């Protein structure tokens, strides 16, 4: 009678390898999704940062013009960081003599979404501009 010796082989079965590949690929897909969401969030923050700078600049320019403020809307566009941005300032009377409410909104030229809104109140005097000393 012939005796068969069973030898134990070391290694993984095909099922074990496929299961580990499935787990690994699922983890990689999750990491890729998290990375792309992170990039999108950084882009949104960058847009809001630029929009905030534009809003602050336009408010300062509006508050320091030599001519008096009037109720109404002013809008224009400006280029910053290689992109075009649209801004809009709405001047409103507050009901108090000489006091105005200025609301500025900024959006990227290619989008209708408002990225930032800033509000300022002014009595319009004194001006930050300095004239010749007398």
C-alpha positions in Angstrom: 0.0 0.0 0.0 1.3 3.3 -1.0 1.2 6.0 1.6 0.5 9.6 0.5 2.2 12.3 2.5 0.3 15.5 2.8 2.5 18.6 2.9 1.2 21.8 4.2 1.9 24.7 1.7 2.4 28.2 3.0 0.6 31.1 1.3 -2.7 32.7 0.7 -5.7 31.2 -1.2 -7.1 32.9 -4.2 -10.2 34.0 -2.1 -8.0 35.6 0.5 -6.0 37.5 -2.1 -9.2 38.8 -3.8 -10.7 39.8 -0.4 -7.6 41.8 0.5 -7.6 43.5 -2.9 -11.2 44.4 -2.5 -10.6 46.0 1.0 -7.4 47.8 -0.3 -9.2 49.2 -3.4 -12.1 50.4 -1.2 -9.7 52.2 1.1 -7.9 53.8 -1.8 -11.2 55.0 -3.3 -12.2 56.6 0.0 -8.8 58.4 0.3 -9.1 59.7 -3.3 -12.6 61.0 -2.6 -11.4 62.8 0.6 -8.4 64.3 -1.3 -10.7 65.7 -4.1 -13.1 67.1 -1.5 -10.1 68.8 0.2 -9.0 70.4 -3.0 -12.5 71.7 -3.7 -12.7 73.2 -0.2 -9.4 74.9 -0.6 -10.6 76.4 -3.9 -13.7 77.7 -2.3 -11.7 79.3 0.5 -9.4 80.9 -2.0 -12.3 82.4 -3.8 -13.8 83.8 -0.6 -10.5 85.3 0.4 -10.1 87.1 -2.9 -13.7 88.3 -2.8 -13.2 89.6 0.8 -10.2 91.6 -0.3 -12.1 93.1 -3.3 -15.1 93.9 -1.0 -12.9 95.7 1.5 -11.0 97.6 -1.2 -14.2 98.8 -2.9 -15.8 99.8 0.4 -12.8 101.9 1.3 -12.8 103.5 -2.1 -16.5 104.3 -1.8 -16.1 105.8 1.7 -13.2 108.0 0.7 -14.5 109.7 -2.4 -14.6 113.4 -2.3 -18.2 113.6 -3.7 -21.1 113.0 -1.3 -22.7 109.6 -1.1 -26.1 109.1 -2.8 -28.7 106.5 -2.5 -28.4 104.0 -5.4 -26.4 101.1 -6.8 -23.0 101.1 -8.3 -21.4 98.1 -9.9 -18.3 97.2 -11.9 -15.7 94.5 -12.4 -12.1 94.2 -11.4 -9.3 91.7 -12.2 -7.5 90.0 -9.4 -5.3 86.8 -9.4 -5.9 86.3 -13.1 -9.7 86.2 -12.7 -12.5 88.7 -13.3 -14.7 89.6 -10.3 -18.0 91.5 -10.3 -18.9 93.8 -7.4 -22.0 95.7 -6.5 -22.5 98.4 -3.9 -26.0 99.4 -2.8 -26.2 102.7 -0.9 -29.3 103.1 1.3 -30.5 105.9 3.5 -30.9 104.7 7.1 -33.4 107.4 8.0 -30.9 109.3 10.1 -29.6 112.4 8.5 -26.3 111.9 6.8 -26.1 108.2 7.7 -25.9 105.6 5.0 -25.8 101.8 4.8 -23.5 100.4 2.2 -23.9 96.7 1.2 -21.4 95.2 -1.2 -21.6 91.8 -2.8 -18.8 90.2 -4.8 -19.0 87.2 -7.2 -16.7 85.7 -9.8 -17.5 86.8 -13.3 -18.2 83.3 -14.5 -20.8 82.6 -11.7 -24.0 84.0 -10.4 -23.2 82.8 -6.9 -22.4 85.6 -4.4 -19.2 84.7 -2.6 -19.3 87.4 0.0 -21.5 90.2 1.3 -20.2 93.0 3.5 -22.1 95.8 5.1 -20.8 99.2 6.4 -22.5 102.2 7.9 -21.1 105.7 7.5 -21.9 109.3 8.4 -19.6 110.2 5.6 -17.5 112.6 7.6 -14.7 112.9 8.5 -12.9 111.6 5.4 -9.7 109.6 5.5 -8.4 111.8 2.7 -6.1 114.5 3.9 -6.0 117.8 2.0 -3.3 120.4 2.0 -2.4 121.8 5.4 -3.7 125.4 6.1 
